[in-house]
Amino acid sequence: MFQLFLIVGSVGIIISGVFIGAWTNGDRQRANFYSETTEHRSFRTKIALISGLIGIIAFVISGVIYYIK
């Protein structure tokens, strides 16, 4: 069960980073900002926040499982 929540947390953080553009350089970030609409940007931000929160919650649950065990 610990490994399941650890994997879910890792995948959630990775998806959040991809959608928010955390692993792009400045030129790519600037190009993405100016080439997308406001609706698309808000959709990406919403998905990134939801998956990031799921990842953080899963990490907290895996930490609790680890220390209780």
Residue pairs with C-beta under 8 A, 6 or more apart in sequence:
1 65
2 62
2 65
2 66
2 69
5 58
5 59
5 61
5 62
5 65
6 58
6 59
6 62
8 54
8 55
8 58
9 54
9 55
9 56
9 57
9 58
9 59
9 62
10 55
11 55
12 51
12 52
12 53
12 54
12 55
12 56
12 58
13 51
13 52
13 55
13 56
13 59
15 47
15 48
15 51
15 55
16 22
16 48
16 49
16 51
16 52
16 55
17 23
17 48
19 44
19 45
19 47
19 48
19 51
20 44
20 45
20 48
20 52
21 28
21 29
21 32
21 44
24 32
33 41
36 44
